[in-house]
Amino acid sequence: MDRRHFFKVSAAGIAGLSLSGGFSPLLARKSADGRYSIVILGDTHYDAADPEKYHAGYTDPNPKREALHRKEFTRNGNMWAGRCRQLVKRAACLVDEETKMVFQMGDLIQGDTASAAIHTQFLSDAMDLFKSDLAPDLPFVTVAGNHDLRGNDDAVVSKAYADYMPARLSKELGQEISGTNFQFRCGPDAFVFINFSKPDVPEIKRLLAETDGARHTFVVVHSPVFPFDDAKYFWWFLLGGRKDPRPEERREIRALLARHNAIVLCGHTHNTEFLDWRGDGGRITQMTMSSVWAKPEQGSYTELASGPEAYGTLLFEKNPELRTEANLALFDEYRKGLQAYSTADAAGSYKLFVDGKRVWVDFYAGDSPRLSKRFQLR
């Protein structure tokens, strides 16, 4: 379909979205059979080719960490001057009459800014770019990632995010968003967005309680809710932690997610990963997504591991020093409930389909015009 004709059709097809009891005219269109889709980008780490545009004045008290971050600035600038623009162009082609929204899984920007003003401009530029390049007439909705809250003074830039993003998302969704944790309904389905950096357990519980009775409960959070099979990230999951884990709260929230048979959409690990888990009296299905096309080879889908028995093996094979009793117990705790598992070092764009009880995600690696992998979530 011609894109201009599509936008005319979609604007005319606007119906409504329920968000915390209200209705928005922005999320609209109904397909003939009730099926709908959401186009998704994983982490993006948007950045400028010139590091001084957003990172002027950036410093870190740890010289090694600052040097690492500056390498990331170069990586990001190269990505966004080339491959990642092609990735977004491909994602835009996934938008059609059934598409209701576009999601982004956090780490919208690189962060590492010196002031609230620069940080706010960084966020605004990224939101404007993705919205204009993907689907100008659809809501573009993001969740807070750790890079979105990172700067010379994390408290300053976190406040800048909290001041800017809820107001921007209120405009996107056509309903007031008052914080970085929120939920809305799309027809019979509920979408809960969680800020994982400082998990507010009472707020998470309240939001999940509001989804009672939903056909599908989608939880959008930057971090996974399962430990990731990698030395750098395995401890960095919702309510996990290397220094200060919160196991009682982690298990409490996991049980709540299972009771709601939650479908978790997340990012953070820069991998494409799928897990389906049964336990705590219910089910959690997790889809991890990445749009950080840092290396050419990430533009194709090649699994690193698959099958429940493979979960956790990469970490210990490559890092035998991490084969501690506590780490083995952590992965065993989740492995015993796994029904399906796969992970790949692949980046691209994703399209979530909801069709009655059926839910699946189509993945397009890099800027591939062909489907790379279909993940059946429900």
C-alpha positions as CSV (number, residue, x, y, z in Angstrom):
1,M,0.0,0.0,0.0
2,D,1.2,3.5,-0.8
3,R,2.4,5.1,2.5
4,R,0.4,8.4,1.9
5,H,-2.7,6.4,1.3
6,F,-2.1,4.3,4.4
7,F,-1.9,7.4,6.6
8,K,-5.2,8.7,5.2
9,V,-6.8,5.4,5.8
10,S,-5.4,5.0,9.3
11,A,-6.4,8.5,10.3
12,A,-10.0,7.8,9.2
13,G,-10.0,4.5,11.2
14,I,-9.5,6.0,14.6
15,A,-11.6,4.4,17.4
16,G,-10.3,4.3,20.9
17,L,-8.0,3.1,23.7
18,S,-8.7,2.7,27.3
19,L,-6.0,4.0,29.6
20,S,-6.5,3.9,33.3
21,G,-10.2,4.2,32.8
22,G,-10.1,6.9,30.1
23,F,-10.2,6.8,26.3
24,S,-7.8,8.1,23.8
25,P,-8.7,8.9,20.2
26,L,-5.0,8.3,19.2
27,L,-5.0,4.5,19.3
28,A,-7.6,3.7,17.0
29,R,-7.8,1.4,14.2
30,K,-9.7,-1.8,14.2
31,S,-9.0,-4.6,11.7
32,A,-11.9,-6.5,10.3
33,D,-11.1,-9.6,12.4
34,G,-10.1,-7.7,15.6
35,R,-6.4,-8.6,15.2
36,Y,-3.8,-5.9,15.8
37,S,-0.1,-5.4,15.8
38,I,2.6,-3.4,17.5
39,V,5.9,-2.6,15.8
40,I,8.8,-2.8,18.3
41,L,12.4,-1.6,18.5
42,G,14.7,-3.0,21.2
43,D,17.5,-0.9,22.7
44,T,18.5,1.8,20.3
45,H,21.2,3.9,22.0
46,Y,20.5,6.8,19.7
47,D,23.4,9.2,19.4
48,A,25.0,11.8,17.1
49,A,28.0,11.3,14.9
50,D,29.6,14.3,16.7
51,P,30.1,13.2,20.4
52,E,30.1,16.9,21.4
53,K,26.5,17.4,20.4
54,Y,25.2,15.5,23.4
55,H,28.3,14.6,25.5
56,A,30.0,18.0,25.8
57,G,31.2,18.3,29.4
58,Y,30.6,14.6,30.2
59,T,33.0,13.2,32.8
60,D,33.2,10.1,35.0
61,P,35.1,9.7,38.2
62,N,36.4,6.3,36.9
63,P,38.8,7.0,34.0
64,K,38.4,3.4,32.7
65,R,34.7,3.6,32.7
66,E,34.7,7.0,31.0
67,A,37.0,5.6,28.3
68,L,34.6,2.7,27.8
69,H,31.7,5.1,27.5
70,R,33.5,7.2,24.9
71,K,34.1,4.1,22.8
72,E,30.3,3.6,23.0
73,F,29.8,7.1,21.7
74,T,31.9,6.2,18.6
75,R,30.0,2.9,18.2
76,N,26.7,4.7,18.3
77,G,27.7,7.4,16.0
78,N,28.8,4.9,13.4
79,M,25.6,2.8,13.8
80,W,23.3,5.8,13.4
81,A,25.2,7.2,10.4
82,G,24.6,3.9,8.6
83,R,23.2,0.5,9.6
84,C,20.7,1.6,12.3
85,R,19.0,4.1,9.9
86,Q,18.5,1.2,7.5
87,L,17.1,-0.9,10.4
88,V,14.5,1.8,11.2
89,K,13.6,2.2,7.5
90,R,12.9,-1.5,7.5
91,A,10.8,-1.3,10.7
92,A,8.7,1.5,9.1
93,C,7.7,-1.0,6.4
94,L,6.2,-3.2,9.1
95,V,3.5,-0.6,9.9
96,D,0.1,-1.3,8.3
97,E,-3.6,-0.9,8.9
98,E,-3.6,-3.3,11.9
99,T,-0.7,-1.5,13.7
100,K,-1.9,0.4,16.8
101,M,1.4,1.6,18.3
102,V,5.2,1.6,18.1
103,F,7.1,0.5,21.2
104,Q,10.8,1.0,22.2
105,M,12.3,-1.2,24.9
106,G,14.4,1.4,26.8
107,D,17.9,2.8,26.4
108,L,16.3,5.1,23.8
109,I,19.5,7.3,24.0
110,Q,23.1,6.7,25.1
111,G,22.8,9.1,28.0
112,D,26.1,10.3,29.5
113,T,25.2,14.0,29.5
114,A,26.4,16.9,31.5
115,S,23.2,18.7,32.3
116,A,19.4,18.4,32.5
117,A,19.0,20.7,29.5
118,I,21.2,18.6,27.2
119,H,19.6,15.4,28.5
120,T,16.1,16.6,27.8
121,Q,17.1,17.8,24.3
122,F,18.7,14.3,23.7
123,L,15.4,12.6,24.6
124,S,13.3,15.0,22.6
125,D,15.5,14.6,19.5
126,A,15.3,10.8,19.7
127,M,11.5,10.7,20.2
128,D,11.0,13.1,17.3
129,L,13.3,11.1,15.0
130,F,11.7,7.7,15.7
131,K,8.2,9.0,15.5
132,S,8.7,10.8,12.2
133,D,10.7,7.9,10.6
134,L,8.4,5.1,11.8
135,A,4.8,6.2,12.0
136,P,4.0,9.9,12.5
137,D,0.3,9.2,13.1
138,L,0.8,6.4,15.8
139,P,1.8,6.6,19.5
140,F,5.5,6.0,20.0
141,V,5.9,4.6,23.6
142,T,9.1,3.9,25.4
143,V,10.1,2.5,28.8
144,A,12.9,3.8,31.0
145,G,16.3,2.2,30.5
146,N,19.4,2.6,32.5
147,H,21.1,4.7,29.8
148,D,18.1,7.0,29.7
149,L,18.9,7.8,33.4
150,R,22.7,8.1,33.1
151,G,24.9,11.3,33.2
152,N,27.5,13.2,35.2
153,D,24.9,13.3,38.0
154,D,22.4,10.4,37.6
155,A,20.0,12.1,40.0
156,V,19.9,15.3,37.8
157,V,19.3,13.4,34.5
158,S,16.8,11.0,36.1
159,K,14.8,14.0,37.1
160,A,15.1,15.4,33.6
161,Y,13.7,12.1,32.3
162,A,10.9,12.1,34.8
163,D,10.0,15.8,34.0
164,Y,10.0,15.2,30.2
165,M,9.0,11.7,29.4
166,P,5.6,11.4,31.2
167,A,4.4,14.6,29.6
168,R,5.6,13.5,26.2
169,L,4.0,10.1,26.6
170,S,0.8,11.8,27.7
171,K,0.7,13.5,24.3
172,E,1.5,10.2,22.5
173,L,-1.2,8.3,24.2
174,G,-3.8,11.1,24.5
175,Q,-4.1,10.4,28.3
176,E,-2.2,11.7,31.3
177,I,0.9,9.7,32.3
178,S,2.1,10.8,35.7
179,G,5.2,8.8,36.2
180,T,7.7,6.3,34.8
181,N,5.5,3.4,35.9
182,F,2.1,3.2,34.2
183,Q,-0.4,1.0,32.5
184,F,-3.1,1.2,29.9
185,R,-5.6,-1.0,28.1
186,C,-5.8,-1.8,24.4
187,G,-9.2,-3.4,24.0
188,P,-9.2,-6.4,26.3
189,D,-5.5,-6.4,26.8
190,A,-3.4,-4.6,29.4
191,F,0.1,-3.1,29.0
192,V,2.1,-2.4,32.1
193,F,5.3,-0.3,31.8
194,I,7.9,-0.6,34.6
195,N,11.0,1.5,35.4
196,F,13.4,-1.3,36.4
197,S,16.3,1.0,37.6
198,K,14.6,1.7,41.0
199,P,11.9,-0.9,41.2
200,D,8.9,0.4,43.2
201,V,7.4,-2.9,44.4
202,P,4.2,-1.5,45.8
203,E,3.6,0.4,42.6
204,I,4.3,-2.7,40.4
205,K,1.8,-4.6,42.5
206,R,-0.8,-1.9,42.2
207,L,-0.4,-1.7,38.4
208,L,-0.6,-5.5,38.1
209,A,-3.7,-5.6,40.2
210,E,-5.3,-3.1,37.8
211,T,-4.9,-5.6,35.0
212,D,-7.1,-8.3,36.6
213,G,-9.5,-9.6,34.1
214,A,-7.4,-8.7,31.0
215,R,-7.2,-11.2,28.2
216,H,-3.4,-10.7,27.9
217,T,-1.2,-8.9,30.4
218,F,1.9,-7.5,28.7
219,V,4.7,-6.2,30.9
220,V,7.1,-3.8,29.2
221,V,10.4,-3.4,31.2
222,H,13.9,-2.6,30.0
223,S,15.6,-5.4,31.9
224,P,14.6,-9.1,31.6
225,V,12.8,-10.8,34.5
226,F,15.0,-13.9,34.0
227,P,18.7,-14.0,34.6
228,F,20.6,-13.6,31.3
229,D,23.1,-16.2,30.3
230,D,26.1,-13.8,30.1
231,A,28.8,-12.8,32.5
232,K,28.2,-9.1,32.0
233,Y,24.4,-9.1,32.5
234,F,23.3,-12.3,34.4
235,W,22.7,-10.5,37.7
236,W,21.1,-7.4,36.1
237,F,17.5,-8.4,35.9
238,L,14.3,-7.1,37.6
239,L,14.9,-7.1,41.3
240,G,18.1,-9.0,40.9
241,G,21.5,-7.4,41.7
242,R,25.2,-8.1,42.1
243,K,25.6,-6.1,45.3
244,D,22.1,-5.8,46.7
245,P,19.7,-8.5,45.4
246,R,16.2,-8.6,46.6
247,P,15.3,-12.3,46.4
248,E,12.1,-12.1,48.5
249,E,10.6,-9.3,46.4
250,R,11.9,-10.9,43.2
251,R,10.0,-14.1,43.9
252,E,6.9,-12.1,45.0
253,I,6.8,-10.2,41.8
254,R,7.6,-13.3,39.7
255,A,4.6,-15.1,41.4
256,L,2.4,-12.1,40.5
257,L,3.6,-12.1,36.9
258,A,2.9,-15.8,36.7
259,R,-0.6,-15.4,38.2
260,H,-1.3,-13.0,35.4
261,N,0.3,-15.3,32.8
262,A,2.4,-12.3,31.9
263,I,4.0,-11.7,28.5
264,V,7.2,-9.8,29.2
265,L,8.6,-7.5,26.5
266,C,12.1,-6.3,27.3
267,G,15.6,-5.3,26.1
268,H,18.9,-4.5,27.9
269,T,21.0,-7.5,26.9
270,H,21.5,-6.6,23.2
271,N,20.3,-10.1,22.2
272,T,17.2,-11.6,20.7
273,E,16.0,-14.1,23.3
274,F,12.9,-16.1,24.0
275,L,11.8,-17.9,27.2
276,D,8.6,-19.7,28.1
277,W,8.4,-20.6,31.8
278,R,5.9,-22.4,34.0
279,G,5.9,-22.0,37.8
280,D,4.4,-20.2,40.8
281,G,1.0,-21.5,39.6
282,G,1.1,-19.8,36.2
283,R,3.2,-18.8,33.2
284,I,5.6,-16.1,32.1
285,T,6.7,-15.7,28.5
286,Q,9.6,-13.4,27.8
287,M,10.7,-11.8,24.6
288,T,14.0,-9.9,24.7
289,M,14.7,-7.5,21.8
290,S,17.6,-5.5,20.5
291,S,18.0,-2.8,17.8
292,V,21.7,-2.1,18.6
293,W,23.2,-3.2,15.3
294,A,26.8,-2.7,16.4
295,K,28.4,-5.4,14.3
296,P,27.5,-6.5,10.7
297,E,27.1,-10.1,11.8
298,Q,24.2,-9.1,14.1
299,G,22.2,-8.5,11.0
300,S,21.5,-12.2,10.7
301,Y,19.8,-14.6,13.1
302,T,22.1,-17.4,14.4
303,E,21.2,-19.1,17.7
304,L,23.9,-19.3,20.3
305,A,21.9,-21.8,22.4
306,S,18.5,-23.3,22.4
307,G,16.4,-25.7,24.5
308,P,15.7,-25.5,28.3
309,E,18.7,-27.6,29.1
310,A,21.0,-25.0,27.5
311,Y,19.9,-22.2,29.7
312,G,22.8,-20.9,31.7
313,T,25.5,-23.0,30.0
314,L,27.1,-20.2,28.1
315,L,27.9,-18.2,31.2
316,F,29.7,-21.1,33.0
317,E,31.4,-22.4,29.9
318,K,33.1,-19.1,29.2
319,N,33.5,-18.0,32.8
320,P,34.3,-21.1,35.0
321,E,35.1,-18.8,37.9
322,L,31.4,-17.9,38.1
323,R,30.4,-21.5,38.6
324,T,29.6,-20.8,42.3
325,E,27.0,-22.5,44.3
326,A,24.9,-19.3,44.4
327,N,25.0,-18.7,40.7
328,L,24.3,-22.3,39.8
329,A,21.3,-22.2,42.2
330,L,20.0,-19.0,40.6
331,F,19.9,-20.5,37.1
332,D,18.6,-23.9,38.4
333,E,15.7,-22.0,40.1
334,Y,14.5,-20.9,36.7
335,R,15.6,-23.7,34.4
336,K,13.4,-26.3,36.0
337,G,10.3,-24.4,34.8
338,L,11.5,-23.6,31.3
339,Q,9.4,-25.0,28.4
340,A,11.3,-23.2,25.6
341,Y,14.5,-21.2,25.3
342,S,16.6,-19.7,22.6
343,T,19.1,-16.9,22.4
344,A,20.9,-15.2,19.5
345,D,23.3,-12.3,19.1
346,A,21.0,-10.6,16.6
347,A,19.6,-7.1,16.3
348,G,16.7,-5.9,14.2
349,S,13.1,-4.9,14.3
350,Y,10.1,-6.8,15.6
351,K,6.4,-7.0,15.0
352,L,4.0,-8.2,17.8
353,F,0.7,-9.7,16.6
354,V,-2.3,-10.2,18.9
355,D,-5.1,-12.3,17.4
356,G,-7.5,-13.5,20.1
357,K,-5.7,-16.0,22.3
358,R,-2.8,-16.2,19.9
359,V,0.3,-13.9,20.3
360,W,3.5,-14.1,18.3
361,V,6.5,-11.9,17.3
362,D,8.0,-11.8,13.9
363,F,11.7,-10.8,13.9
364,Y,13.6,-9.2,11.0
365,A,17.3,-9.2,11.6
366,G,19.2,-6.1,10.5
367,D,17.4,-4.6,7.6
368,S,16.3,-8.0,6.2
369,P,13.3,-7.8,3.9
370,R,12.5,-11.4,4.8
371,L,11.3,-12.9,8.1
372,S,14.2,-14.1,10.1
373,K,12.4,-15.9,13.0
374,R,8.8,-16.3,14.3
375,F,8.4,-16.6,18.1
376,Q,5.0,-18.1,19.2
377,L,4.3,-16.4,22.6
378,R,0.8,-17.8,23.1
